[in-house]
Amino acid sequence: MTDDGKTLTFGLRLQAALMLLALLVATPQGALAQITAFKQAVAETAAEDPALSAFYRETEYEALWTGRDDAKRRTALVAALEAAGDHGLPADRYRPAALRELLAGVRSAADRGRVEVEISRLFLRYAEDIQSGVLDPGSVDAGLVLDPPRRDRLAQIRAFSQSSPAAYMRALPPQSQGYVRLLKEKRRLERLVGQGGWGAPVRAGKLEPGDSGPQVIALRDRLIRMGYMDRSAAAGYDAALQQAVQRFQRQHGLAEDGVAGDNTLAAINTQARTRLQQVIVGLERERWLNKPLGARHILVNQADFHGYVVDDGKVSFETRVVVGRTRSDLRTPEFSDVMEHMVINPTWNVPRSIATQEYLPQLKQNPNAVGHLRLIDARGRVVNRQNVDFTQFNERNFPFDMKQPPSPSNALGLVKFMFPNRYNIYLHDTPQKSLFGRNVRAFSHGCVRVQRPFELAYHLLAPQTPDPKGVFHRALDSGRETQIDLQSPVPVHLTYRTAWVDPKGGVNYRADIYGRDGRIFDALSRAGVALRAIQS
């Protein structure tokens, strides 16, 4: 322990001793021995935990869990701990049996005091895990720059002490519909895993309408077990099977052509255990984002390549998006921020990494390369390329900024949507419209390209002007770079969901293009989370 830590501990113990001294003066002599032993043990055991030390000082070291009138609190906690595995939490971390053993092992008032504090620690650990996640996101993946809503520990236990125990414990998990629906899907998958999953895989390269044979039957049987079609004795690839394949494709982000090709069959053959892992990761992600998202907010699901504006819980605008490439240094990070303004006819200030890693090698070969970009020196002057020997520069000493003036061919298109952040990530238009026709849309350097940027601008401006289109197009037609502030800034959440359940009950799965979910599940496994198979 550091000197600072020793000083803190000494100070806390001194405060506890002074509080106990005051209690001794005010307490009848006959009850002093038991009360003093209990409260002394509580004070000493809680001394190195500032939140618990402060809480028990506030309550004059009264019992919260181990008193005669505390049975309801103990019962509520034990019930919650027994259900921890239902939420994809590491059940062995909380072990209700160990809690019972602690209580059964009490032989003295001092024992009871020590157990009292241990139960409070257990409660706080469980409460934090189920409210805001088991893991620290940034320790799992550098792209997870999230700030889970960790509640102040003193406020947590203080609030619990003043509440109905069972109601408080029920309210700890996220109350969002997304979380509730994933819990239901988790239970369904656990039963399926217990029953052997979805049956034999489909061993074919491609199946399409008109085909027949044992692999068509295997495809039909698997889709029946998955819930995409009703039972049928048909042996051929008929219209009913084609429609079931299309439903499956729709809920897995695949081209809805009704043909079971390589990508579709790979998704169909994915094991139920793998889908269960995705759902468990989805629950942890929901806990990381367990906070008010904003009455109006923008939500981008990178794994689904879509962006949404959500008003009062309902999607009011939707668009396809392009996200960062799968290269580790180009992946779009996950974080939340607030959109403050949009820039119409933007200038593209080329990030230094792109300028030196992608464009400098071209300039060394040909000074006239990337002629659509201007070189700007340290004094803000445009540089004549013919007077520069680019071969003398490298990534460290390249002295110029690179900019692309406003134009329809600008890399940012004609509008960008700004939520200033240290990652230099934002939403923007793009001249590369053809990429939105792809199923997998991971092509950017990290920013989020929007398929319907004008419509998004109108939608965001609508609350502050009766003529959003007119305001936007007057700025656009000027040809000048123009900033329009949002009178009511809009929260933006860049997320990554490979498993979610839509409001109609459809279970959606997407590929883990960045490998993040795999790393999250591995970390959850190391923390003690286990897959369960329910036999029924």
C-alpha positions as MATLAB code, in Angstrom:
seq = 'MTDDGKTLTFGLRLQAALMLLALLVATPQGALAQITAFKQAVAETAAEDPALSAFYRETEYEALWTGRDDAKRRTALVAALEAAGDHGLPADRYRPAALRELLAGVRSAADRGRVEVEISRLFLRYAEDIQSGVLDPGSVDAGLVLDPPRRDRLAQIRAFSQSSPAAYMRALPPQSQGYVRLLKEKRRLERLVGQGGWGAPVRAGKLEPGDSGPQVIALRDRLIRMGYMDRSAAAGYDAALQQAVQRFQRQHGLAEDGVAGDNTLAAINTQARTRLQQVIVGLERERWLNKPLGARHILVNQADFHGYVVDDGKVSFETRVVVGRTRSDLRTPEFSDVMEHMVINPTWNVPRSIATQEYLPQLKQNPNAVGHLRLIDARGRVVNRQNVDFTQFNERNFPFDMKQPPSPSNALGLVKFMFPNRYNIYLHDTPQKSLFGRNVRAFSHGCVRVQRPFELAYHLLAPQTPDPKGVFHRALDSGRETQIDLQSPVPVHLTYRTAWVDPKGGVNYRADIYGRDGRIFDALSRAGVALRAIQS';
ca = [
       0.000    0.000    0.000;
       1.288    3.521   -0.796;
       1.922    6.129    1.909;
      -1.161    7.993    0.672;
      -3.191    4.805    1.034;
      -1.895    4.241    4.568;
      -2.757    7.820    5.490;
      -6.278    7.407    4.081;
      -6.805    4.142    5.987;
      -5.512    5.669    9.239;
      -7.817    8.657    8.790;
     -10.835    6.430    8.174;
     -10.057    4.302   11.225;
      -9.650    7.432   13.353;
     -13.031    8.747   12.152;
     -14.608    5.390   13.008;
     -13.077    5.405   16.480;
     -14.331    8.918   17.175;
     -17.841    8.012   16.032;
     -17.840    4.928   18.256;
     -16.647    6.979   21.196;
     -19.664    9.249   20.771;
     -21.956    6.211   20.643;
     -20.472    4.729   23.796;
     -21.287    7.881   25.717;
     -24.929    7.790   24.555;
     -25.636    4.026   24.976;
     -26.938    2.346   28.176;
     -24.187    0.323   29.850;
     -25.988   -3.038   29.717;
     -26.005   -3.257   25.894;
     -22.537   -1.848   25.306;
     -20.620   -5.087   24.884;
     -22.642   -6.545   22.019;
     -23.213   -3.225   20.271;
     -19.598   -2.169   20.642;
     -18.222   -5.460   19.270;
     -20.559   -5.398   16.273;
     -19.999   -1.757   15.449;
     -16.265   -1.954   16.017;
     -16.075   -4.884   13.579;
     -18.182   -2.992   11.031;
     -15.992    0.098   11.344;
     -12.747   -1.859   11.001;
     -13.926   -4.054    8.115;
     -15.334   -1.089    6.162;
     -12.398    1.219    6.877;
     -10.522    0.544    3.631;
     -13.619    1.041    1.474;
     -14.425    4.786    1.443;
     -18.017    4.318    0.246;
     -18.916    1.692    2.832;
     -17.029    3.486    5.573;
     -18.981    6.666    4.826;
     -22.294    4.777    4.648;
     -21.882    3.054    8.001;
     -20.731    6.269    9.644;
     -23.926    7.929    8.371;
     -26.074    5.159    9.855;
     -24.094    5.031   13.120;
     -22.982    1.491   12.232;
     -26.482    0.048   12.241;
     -27.012   -3.285   10.486;
     -28.399   -3.257    6.953;
     -28.344   -7.021    6.312;
     -27.756   -8.911    9.554;
     -30.288   -7.422   11.951;
     -33.496   -9.072   13.079;
     -35.578   -6.818   10.827;
     -33.382   -7.257    7.730;
     -34.771  -10.556    6.431;
     -36.459   -8.919    3.435;
     -33.181   -7.369    2.326;
     -31.327  -10.670    2.647;
     -34.069  -12.516    0.769;
     -34.112   -9.967   -2.054;
     -30.337  -10.091   -2.443;
     -30.163  -13.896   -2.415;
     -32.940  -14.116   -5.020;
     -31.104  -11.647   -7.268;
     -27.781  -13.467   -6.915;
     -29.402  -16.802   -7.733;
     -30.698  -15.295  -11.003;
     -27.369  -13.681  -11.989;
     -26.671  -16.367  -14.592;
     -29.973  -15.549  -16.298;
     -28.464  -12.178  -17.222;
     -25.241  -13.603  -18.599;
     -23.310  -12.590  -15.486;
     -20.535  -14.684  -13.867;
     -22.726  -16.499  -11.344;
     -19.805  -17.850   -9.291;
     -18.714  -14.284   -8.566;
     -21.733  -13.761   -6.296;
     -22.420  -17.310   -4.987;
     -25.519  -17.081   -2.782;
     -24.442  -20.348   -1.131;
     -21.294  -18.627    0.120;
     -23.422  -15.820    1.500;
     -25.516  -18.343    3.428;
     -22.314  -19.960    4.722;
     -21.100  -16.578    5.934;
     -24.333  -16.028    7.828;
     -24.340  -19.559    9.224;
     -20.772  -19.105   10.464;
     -21.591  -16.139   12.697;
     -20.647  -16.991   16.314;
     -20.254  -13.562   17.838;
     -21.242   -9.940   17.477;
     -17.834   -9.225   15.911;
     -18.386  -12.021   13.364;
     -21.745  -10.497   12.517;
     -20.134   -7.088   11.999;
     -17.577   -8.486    9.575;
     -20.240  -10.437    7.669;
     -22.409   -7.311    7.532;
     -19.750   -5.435    5.559;
     -18.932   -8.403    3.320;
     -22.586   -8.629    2.298;
     -22.591   -4.911    1.467;
     -19.502   -5.439   -0.713;
     -21.236   -8.320   -2.477;
     -24.322   -6.212   -3.052;
     -22.289   -3.356   -4.554;
     -20.371   -5.682   -6.848;
     -23.547   -7.300   -8.132;
     -25.346   -3.960   -8.491;
     -22.552   -2.441  -10.570;
     -22.182   -5.536  -12.773;
     -25.871   -5.833  -13.612;
     -26.414   -2.099  -14.051;
     -23.399   -1.135  -16.129;
     -21.466   -4.248  -17.080;
     -18.968   -6.786  -15.828;
     -16.089   -5.593  -18.006;
     -14.162   -2.385  -18.511;
     -14.715   -1.930  -22.277;
     -11.408   -0.201  -23.015;
      -9.420   -3.071  -21.520;
     -11.014   -5.488  -24.003;
     -10.612   -3.593  -27.287;
      -9.075   -0.211  -28.130;
     -12.129    0.616  -30.253;
     -14.430    0.409  -27.228;
     -14.038    3.970  -25.999;
     -17.268    3.795  -24.026;
     -17.964    5.251  -20.608;
     -20.331    2.841  -18.825;
     -22.677    4.621  -16.406;
     -21.083    3.445  -13.145;
     -23.231    4.638  -10.272;
     -21.522    6.133   -7.235;
     -21.169    3.288   -4.718;
     -22.187    5.363   -1.702;
     -25.275    6.639   -3.544;
     -26.076    3.058   -4.548;
     -26.123    1.528   -1.093;
     -27.720    4.622    0.408;
     -30.573    4.390   -2.116;
     -31.015    0.670   -1.472;
     -31.225    1.228    2.287;
     -34.109    3.643    1.743;
     -36.064    1.523   -0.762;
     -38.241   -1.543   -0.974;
     -35.602   -4.311   -1.276;
     -37.307   -6.552   -3.833;
     -38.401   -3.620   -6.021;
     -34.930   -2.108   -5.901;
     -33.249   -5.348   -6.978;
     -35.748   -5.799   -9.824;
     -34.958   -2.290  -11.076;
     -31.174   -2.772  -11.170;
     -30.862   -4.403  -14.641;
     -31.406   -2.222  -17.733;
     -35.114   -1.659  -18.246;
     -34.842   -1.073  -22.000;
     -36.919   -3.191  -24.350;
     -33.722   -4.184  -26.124;
     -32.389   -5.782  -22.940;
     -35.672   -7.480  -22.053;
     -35.992   -8.959  -25.543;
     -32.419  -10.265  -25.489;
     -33.082  -11.975  -22.150;
     -36.021  -13.787  -23.721;
     -33.891  -14.839  -26.693;
     -31.165  -16.052  -24.327;
     -33.614  -18.358  -22.570;
     -34.882  -19.657  -25.925;
     -31.369  -20.424  -27.127;
     -30.416  -22.118  -23.858;
     -33.340  -24.492  -24.305;
     -32.358  -25.102  -27.938;
     -28.758  -25.855  -26.970;
     -30.082  -28.268  -24.348;
     -32.087  -30.018  -27.074;
     -29.111  -30.356  -29.404;
     -29.373  -27.122  -31.354;
     -30.840  -26.804  -34.840;
     -29.969  -30.245  -36.102;
     -27.622  -31.358  -38.840;
     -25.869  -28.655  -40.903;
     -26.720  -28.160  -44.556;
     -23.867  -29.568  -46.622;
     -24.247  -27.862  -49.972;
     -22.525  -25.146  -51.964;
     -25.726  -23.537  -53.219;
     -29.424  -24.345  -53.121;
     -32.112  -22.469  -55.030;
     -35.767  -22.698  -56.043;
     -36.451  -25.837  -58.082;
     -33.773  -27.938  -56.358;
     -34.607  -31.132  -54.488;
     -32.791  -33.817  -52.579;
     -31.531  -34.547  -49.072;
     -29.770  -31.176  -48.608;
     -32.943  -29.273  -49.488;
     -34.710  -31.353  -46.826;
     -31.868  -30.559  -44.375;
     -32.283  -26.850  -45.185;
     -36.018  -27.040  -44.613;
     -35.621  -28.942  -41.334;
     -33.079  -26.465  -40.024;
     -35.237  -23.432  -40.873;
     -38.229  -25.123  -39.208;
     -36.237  -25.614  -35.994;
     -35.054  -22.017  -36.216;
     -38.655  -20.845  -36.428;
     -38.591  -19.412  -39.951;
     -41.257  -21.719  -41.385;
     -43.963  -24.159  -40.379;
     -43.522  -27.909  -40.576;
     -43.904  -29.370  -44.040;
     -43.369  -32.706  -45.755;
     -42.396  -31.117  -49.078;
     -39.057  -32.341  -50.460;
     -38.424  -29.591  -53.006;
     -37.216  -26.000  -52.848;
     -40.700  -24.547  -53.209;
     -42.147  -21.050  -52.693;
     -42.617  -21.599  -48.949;
     -38.961  -22.519  -48.506;
     -37.880  -19.585  -50.666;
     -39.889  -17.183  -48.481;
     -38.386  -18.712  -45.327;
     -34.886  -18.213  -46.738;
     -35.732  -14.594  -47.518;
     -36.983  -14.034  -43.967;
     -33.778  -15.535  -42.658;
     -31.700  -13.337  -44.970;
     -33.565  -10.219  -43.904;
     -32.842  -10.892  -40.236;
     -29.167  -11.627  -40.921;
     -28.366   -8.643  -43.109;
     -27.998  -10.708  -46.299;
     -29.215  -10.088  -49.829;
     -32.876  -11.145  -49.859;
     -32.791  -13.184  -53.055;
     -34.259  -16.387  -51.619;
     -31.225  -18.361  -52.785;
     -29.167  -20.256  -50.209;
     -25.683  -19.392  -51.424;
     -22.360  -19.437  -49.594;
     -23.041  -16.527  -47.234;
     -26.592  -17.587  -46.458;
     -25.615  -21.194  -45.789;
     -22.720  -20.091  -43.579;
     -25.199  -18.113  -41.465;
     -27.757  -20.947  -41.456;
     -25.086  -23.417  -40.338;
     -23.950  -21.211  -37.462;
     -24.480  -23.149  -34.241;
     -27.019  -22.164  -31.623;
     -24.151  -21.930  -29.095;
     -22.504  -19.247  -31.229;
     -25.745  -17.264  -31.385;
     -26.060  -17.644  -27.612;
     -22.586  -16.121  -27.228;
     -23.669  -13.176  -29.368;
     -26.750  -12.629  -27.208;
     -24.696  -12.724  -23.999;
     -22.335  -10.127  -25.487;
     -25.384   -8.104  -26.525;
     -26.596   -8.072  -22.915;
     -23.227   -6.761  -21.723;
     -23.319   -4.062  -24.398;
     -26.809   -3.040  -23.258;
     -25.464   -2.666  -19.732;
     -22.635   -0.442  -21.005;
     -25.237    1.849  -22.576;
     -27.694    1.755  -19.671;
     -28.347    5.487  -19.495;
     -30.783    8.012  -20.984;
     -29.938    8.146  -24.686;
     -31.877   11.351  -25.331;
     -35.499   12.027  -26.259;
     -34.095   12.569  -29.756;
     -30.864   10.773  -30.535;
     -28.885    9.295  -33.392;
     -27.946    5.630  -33.206;
     -25.476    4.019  -35.603;
     -25.140    0.231  -35.613;
     -21.791   -0.390  -37.240;
     -22.297   -4.152  -37.547;
     -25.586   -3.560  -39.387;
     -24.313   -0.614  -41.488;
     -27.362    1.481  -40.649;
     -28.017    4.754  -38.862;
     -31.224    5.926  -37.219;
     -32.767    9.012  -35.699;
     -34.890    7.986  -32.729;
     -37.584   10.300  -31.343;
     -39.267    9.345  -28.069;
     -38.302    5.714  -28.498;
     -39.435    5.365  -32.126;
     -37.317    5.417  -35.278;
     -38.195    8.567  -37.240;
     -35.424    8.359  -39.851;
     -33.275    5.555  -41.250;
     -30.345    5.403  -43.640;
     -27.674    3.032  -44.827;
     -24.154    3.925  -43.761;
     -20.562    3.019  -44.579;
     -18.222    2.493  -41.618;
     -14.470    2.067  -41.144;
     -12.529   -0.679  -42.819;
     -11.678   -3.818  -40.889;
      -8.000   -2.828  -40.629;
      -7.247   -2.300  -36.940;
      -6.302    1.381  -37.310;
      -9.310    2.257  -39.481;
     -12.190    0.695  -37.568;
     -14.921    3.069  -36.425;
     -14.746    3.345  -32.624;
     -17.736    2.976  -30.334;
     -18.602    5.970  -28.201;
     -21.280    8.543  -27.391;
     -21.116   12.284  -27.974;
     -23.370   15.193  -28.891;
     -23.963   16.567  -32.411;
     -23.711   20.351  -32.295;
     -23.781   21.519  -35.906;
     -23.554   20.622  -39.580;
     -21.195   22.061  -42.174;
     -22.509   22.534  -45.697;
     -19.992   22.614  -48.567;
     -17.258   21.378  -46.236;
     -13.527   21.560  -46.792;
     -11.800   18.233  -46.247;
      -8.813   18.656  -43.980;
      -6.936   15.474  -44.804;
      -5.891   13.648  -41.614;
      -2.128   13.519  -41.285;
      -2.104    9.722  -41.242;
      -3.804    9.641  -44.666;
      -1.623   12.454  -46.039;
       1.646   10.771  -45.073;
       0.772    7.110  -45.466;
      -1.365    7.206  -48.620;
      -0.672   10.446  -50.505;
       2.999   11.165  -49.792;
       4.163    7.946  -51.543;
       2.154    9.033  -54.607;
       3.668   12.520  -54.516;
       7.139   11.034  -54.400;
       6.385    9.215  -57.620;
       4.587   12.128  -59.248;
       4.383   15.666  -57.787;
       1.141   16.210  -59.702;
      -0.602   13.211  -58.112;
      -3.827   13.775  -56.149;
      -4.213   17.103  -57.919;
      -7.627   17.684  -56.321;
      -5.856   18.364  -53.017;
      -4.132   21.601  -52.052;
      -0.876   21.647  -50.105;
      -0.755   24.307  -47.394;
       2.436   25.429  -45.649;
       2.856   26.453  -41.997;
       1.909   30.060  -42.860;
      -1.358   29.008  -44.519;
      -0.155   29.561  -48.099;
      -0.929   27.263  -51.025;
       2.264   25.475  -52.098;
       3.417   25.181  -55.712;
       4.175   21.484  -56.067;
       6.700   22.074  -58.828;
       9.010   23.711  -56.306;
       8.950   20.796  -53.850;
      11.184   17.722  -53.730;
       8.820   15.269  -52.036;
      11.472   12.536  -51.863;
      13.106   14.323  -48.920;
      10.045   13.839  -46.709;
       8.730   10.975  -44.641;
       5.837   10.429  -42.218;
       7.632   12.333  -39.449;
       8.918   15.427  -41.267;
       6.248   16.060  -43.936;
       5.665   19.823  -43.399;
       2.395   20.437  -45.244;
      -1.309   20.213  -44.552;
      -3.521   18.844  -47.302;
      -7.000   20.184  -48.003;
      -9.736   19.543  -50.533;
     -11.921   22.613  -51.253;
     -15.727   22.335  -51.262;
     -17.107   20.600  -54.339;
     -19.470   17.756  -55.260;
     -16.412   15.493  -55.573;
     -15.115   16.403  -52.105;
     -14.391   13.288  -50.032;
     -16.912   14.538  -47.467;
     -19.548   15.198  -50.105;
     -21.689   18.280  -49.586;
     -22.440   18.116  -45.868;
     -20.882   16.790  -42.689;
     -22.503   16.384  -39.276;
     -20.246   17.320  -36.375;
     -20.083   15.997  -32.833;
     -16.563   17.210  -31.940;
     -14.509   14.426  -30.377;
     -10.865   13.480  -29.932;
     -11.182   10.633  -32.435;
     -12.013   13.014  -35.306;
     -15.044   10.904  -36.206;
     -18.208   12.375  -37.701;
     -21.050   11.588  -40.127;
     -20.815   12.889  -43.686;
     -21.952   12.685  -47.285;
     -19.785   10.955  -49.884;
     -19.409   11.018  -53.678;
     -18.932    7.221  -53.621;
     -22.633    6.383  -53.756;
     -22.163    2.912  -55.250;
     -20.787    1.542  -51.971;
     -24.222    1.784  -50.386;
     -25.371   -1.024  -52.666;
     -22.994   -3.461  -50.988;
     -24.132   -5.772  -48.198;
     -20.987   -5.345  -46.135;
     -20.152   -1.629  -46.064;
     -16.802   -1.251  -44.295;
     -14.807    1.047  -46.597;
     -14.072    4.334  -44.798;
     -11.081    5.542  -42.803;
     -13.258    5.504  -39.668;
     -15.883    8.183  -40.234;
     -19.488    7.238  -40.973;
     -20.681    7.935  -44.519;
     -24.416    8.521  -44.893;
     -26.493    7.409  -47.880;
     -29.240   10.021  -47.341;
     -27.332   13.049  -46.043;
     -29.682   15.754  -47.369;
     -32.709   14.041  -45.849;
     -30.842   13.670  -42.551;
     -30.070   17.402  -42.628;
     -33.734   18.273  -43.252;
     -34.790   15.976  -40.412;
     -32.350   17.520  -37.949;
     -33.261   21.083  -38.943;
     -37.026   20.539  -38.862;
     -37.460   21.319  -35.123;
     -35.852   24.753  -35.499;
     -37.252   26.081  -38.773;
     -40.534   25.775  -40.741;
     -38.495   25.501  -43.956;
     -35.634   23.060  -43.335;
     -35.114   22.296  -47.025;
     -34.972   25.977  -47.900;
     -32.468   26.753  -45.145;
     -30.270   23.865  -46.219;
     -30.353   24.563  -49.951;
     -29.745   28.297  -49.641;
     -26.508   27.455  -47.856;
     -25.711   24.706  -50.355;
     -26.368   26.882  -53.405;
     -24.003   29.570  -52.099;
     -21.072   27.251  -52.755;
     -19.416   28.559  -49.593;
     -18.542   26.541  -46.521;
     -21.393   27.263  -44.088;
     -21.950   26.120  -40.526;
     -25.504   25.698  -39.224;
     -25.792   25.120  -35.486;
     -28.410   22.805  -34.050;
     -30.437   24.807  -31.552;
     -31.006   21.583  -29.601;
     -27.856   19.436  -29.805;
     -28.533   15.769  -30.507;
     -26.820   12.879  -28.668;
     -25.022   10.459  -31.004;
     -24.312    6.838  -30.079;
     -21.950    4.882  -32.314;
     -22.716    1.285  -31.373;
     -21.936   -2.206  -32.634;
     -24.729   -4.743  -32.292;
     -24.421   -8.221  -33.778;
     -27.518   -9.506  -31.952;
     -30.764   -7.713  -31.219;
     -34.512   -8.322  -31.263;
     -36.681   -5.872  -33.179;
     -40.025   -4.572  -31.823;
     -41.911   -7.209  -33.832;
     -39.958  -10.015  -32.174;
     -37.629  -10.739  -35.069;
     -34.199  -11.849  -33.894;
     -31.434  -10.203  -35.907;
     -27.827  -11.353  -36.155;
     -24.882   -9.817  -37.965;
     -21.294  -10.802  -38.629;
     -18.633   -9.665  -36.162;
     -16.669   -7.729  -38.797;
     -14.210   -6.187  -36.324;
     -13.849   -9.259  -34.094;
     -14.940   -7.183  -31.097;
     -17.707   -9.495  -29.943;
     -15.299  -12.419  -29.937;
     -12.907  -10.520  -27.709;
     -15.741   -9.431  -25.405;
     -17.017  -12.985  -25.021;
     -13.503  -14.276  -24.302;
     -13.154  -11.621  -21.584;
     -16.566  -12.516  -20.143;
     -15.547  -16.182  -20.100;
     -12.373  -15.320  -18.186;
     -14.539  -13.385  -15.727;
     -16.620  -16.529  -15.155;
     -19.553  -16.222  -17.569;
     -20.603  -19.657  -18.801;
     -22.936  -20.859  -21.537;
     -25.888  -22.790  -20.172;
     -27.881  -25.561  -21.774;
     -31.353  -26.014  -20.306;
     -32.700  -29.555  -20.469;
     -36.470  -29.571  -20.899;
];
